Amino acid sequence: MDEFLSCLSCGKRLGSKSKNSNGQCTECLLKLEFNIEDINYEFIQKYLQGILDFFVSDVNAAFNKDPAACTLIEVLTSYPGIKAVLIYRIAHFFWKLNVPYIPRYISDIARELTAIDIHPGAEIGSEFFIDHGAGVVIGETAEIGNNVTFYSGVVLGGTNLEQIKRHPTLGDNVVVGTGAKILGPITIGDNVRVGANSVVVNDVPPHCVVVGVPAKIVSKKGEKIEKIDLRHGDLPDPISIAIAHLDKRIKELEEHFPDTNKSKDDNIEIFYGEYGEGI
């Protein structure tokens, strides 16, 4: 029966190498069609100006957020995050126009140049800064607010094979630490900090700090994170804090049983302080 498979688009008999190409022949798969009559020139003019405005805000964010940035020329020429986001905004322009193939090709160029993979379908606000950037991945249906900072290795990943909203939505003033993974169509509220190497799989309300695998809320102060916030390493250690509380509770229980044989020396010394600095 496989000998008589035909292209679902044009009806042409499929070759042996085309039978696994989603039921389409090579000509249909590579066919590029673009209707110039559908172009909204007002949208084009507005969006092209928007690319320039976003570029200015992105460069300004990088210059102000990175203490290693000495000059604007250095930021413009040497920062992979700036290059990747600028190329993304150009690719996103073509994506909005429904131009086939070109947006993904442009985004692939950015990935090869910067090791940052941003799908052209993602929605990204102003003042977006990717520090260093290697390994950053942003999926097709991801949405990112204003004044958001990513460090290297951050992933906004999808958890569904269907063509629906399947990537995270991030609010404004969010800081995502090195290696953090935010997965699925969840919402990260405004003024949230995500700890390095955390894996976030549930919604996070505004004004929170989350750490761990899977990530847990460890701080919710209800106060805004500063406009420029690089404290992705200044995070509580929930394990250390939990052990410290258990140690305290055990000592309280031992006081109620004076005849219990107590260890003369503690095997574990815990320093937890305000943020739980470790064991």
N, C-alpha and C positions, 0 to 999 in steps of 0.2 A: 504493500500500500504506500510505503514511503516513496516509491519511485514516481508517484503521480502528485506529489505535493506542489502546490502553486502559491505564488505570492499573494498575500491577502490584500495588497493594495492595487496591483495592476493585473493580476491573474497569470503572470508569466510563470512558466515551469521553473522551479527552483533547482539550482545546481547542487552538487553534493556538498559543497562548503557553505551553502546558504540555508540549508535545512534547519540549522540551529540558530538562525538569526531572527528570532521572534516572528517567523512566518513571512518575512519580507525579503525580496531580492536585493542584491547589492545596489542596483540603480535607485531603488526607492529609499533605501537606507541613507544613501549619500545625496539624495535629492534636496537641493536648497531652493526654497521659494520665499520670496519676500515681496509683499504687495505695497508699492510706494503710495498707493492711494489711501492706505490706512494710517499714514504718518500724521501725527498731530504736531504741527510745527511750533505751536505755542508751548506744548510740553517740552519739545526739544530745546527751545531757547531757555526755558525755565530750568530744566535739569542741567544743561551745560553750565549755566551760571552757578547752579547748586554744587556741581563738581568743584568749581573754583573756590566757592565759599567753604565747602567741607575740607578742601586741601589746606586752606589757610588755618582753619581751626585744628586740624590734625597735626600740622607742623608746630603750631603754637603749643598744643598739648604735649607733644614730644619734648620740645625745648624746655618747657616749664617743669615737667615731671621727672626728667632724667638729670640727676646732678652731674653726670659725665658729659652732658652736652655743653660745649664751649661756645659754639657759634651756630647761627642758622644755616650757614653753608654746609657745615658738618652734618647737621640733621638732614638737610635736603639731599646730600650726596651719599651718605654713609649709613643711613638707618634702614635696614630691610623692612621694618614695620611700615615706614612711610611709603616706601616703594610698593609694597604689597597692597596697602589700603588704597593708594591712588589708582593702581591698575584695577583693583576690584571695582572702584567707583565707575571707571570707564566700562568695564565688562557689565556692570549692573545697568548702565545706560542702555546698552544693546539688548540686555535681557528684558528690560521694560518695553522695548520696541518690538519684542517677540522675534528678533532676528535669530534664525537657527544657527547652530554650530559655533558662530563667532564668539559669543560670551564665554563658553567653556574653553575654547582655544586660548583666549586672552588670559583667563584665570590659570590655565596650565602653564603659561609663560611665567606668570607671577610665582607659581609654585617652584618652577625650576630655578628662578633667579633668587628666591628668598627663603625657600623651604617653608613657606606659609601657604596653606591651602584654604582659600575663601571661595565658597560657591557664589557665583554671580547672582543667584536668587536671594541671598541673604539680605536682610534689611539692617543697616548700620547707621547710627546717629552721628552727631558731631563730636569733636574732641576725643576721638577714639585713638588709643595709643597701645601698640603692641611692642613691649620692650624685648629686645633681642629677637624673639619671634620663632626660632626654629621649632618645628613640630606643631605649630598652632593649626587647628582644623576647625572651620566654621561651616556647618551644614546648610543645605538649601533653604530650609524654612526657619532658620534661626533669626531672631530679632534682637537687636542690641540698642539700648538707649544712648543717651548723651553722657559724655565724661566717663567712659568705661576704660579700664586699664587691664590688659592681659599680659601675663608673663609667658615665657617659653613653655611649650608643651601643653598648652590649654586646648581642650577639645570640647566643642559643642556638638554632640553626636545625636543621631536619631536612633529610635528603637522600634521602628515600624517599617515594613516593606511597602505599605500602601502610599499612594500619592496624596497624602494629607499632611496637616501640620504635625511634624514628628521631631522637631528640634526645639531647644529651649528658647525662652523669651527672657531677656535681661532688662532690668529697669535702669534708671540713671544712677550715676555715681557708684558703680560697682567695681570692685577690685577682685580679680581672679588670680590666685597664686600659681606658681610654677607647677606644671604637671597636673593641674586639677582637671577633672572630667565632669561635665554637666550633661546628663543624658536624658533624652526623651522630651516630650512637649510640656515641660514644667515651666513654672514662672519663678524667677529670682527677683525679689522686690528691690526697691530703691535703697541705696546706702547699705549694701550688703558686702561683706568680705568673705571670700571663699579661700580656705587655707590651702597651702601647697599640697599637692598629691591627694586632695580630697576627691571623693566620687559622690556627686550630688544626683540623687534620683527622685527627690520629692520637692514640692514647692517650698520656697523659703520666703517668709514674710519680710517686710522692710526692716531696716535697722538691725540686722542680725550678723553674727559671725558664725560660720559653719566650718567644721573640720571633721576629718575621719573618713573611714570606708565601712559602710556608707556614711555620708556626712551627717552630723548631728548639730543642732543649734546649741552653741555653748555660751553665747552672749546675746542678750537682747536688751539693750540699754535705752532704746528709743531716742538716741541722739544721732545727729547727722555725722557721717564721715566727712572729714575735711575735703575741700574741693580737690586738693592734690594729696592723695593718700597712697603711700608706697609700703604700708605696713603689712605686706602679705606674709611675712615671717613672724610678726608679733601676735601670736595666737595662743589661746589656752591649750593646755595638754589635758584632755578630759580623763585619760587613763591615770595619769599621775595624781590628779585631783581626787579621783574615785578611790585610789589606793590609800591616799592620805586620810580620807574620811573613814575608810575601813580600819586603818591603823588606829585612829583616834577612838573609834567605837570599841575596838578590842580592848584597848587600855581602860576604857570606862567600865567594861564588863569585868575585867580582871580585878578592879578595885572593889567589886561587890563580892568577890570570892577570894578573900585574903589567904586561904589555905592552898590555893592553886600554885603548883610549881611554875615559877616564872623564869623565863630565860634571862640570864644576867646581861647578856649582850644582844642588842638588836642586830639582826642580819641585814636589814634594809634601812638605809637612811634616806629620808624623803625630804626634798626641798621643793615646795610647790608654790609658795608665795601667791601673788594675785593672779598670775597667769599660768601657774602650774609648770614650773621650769623643768621638771624631770625627776628622775630617781637616781 
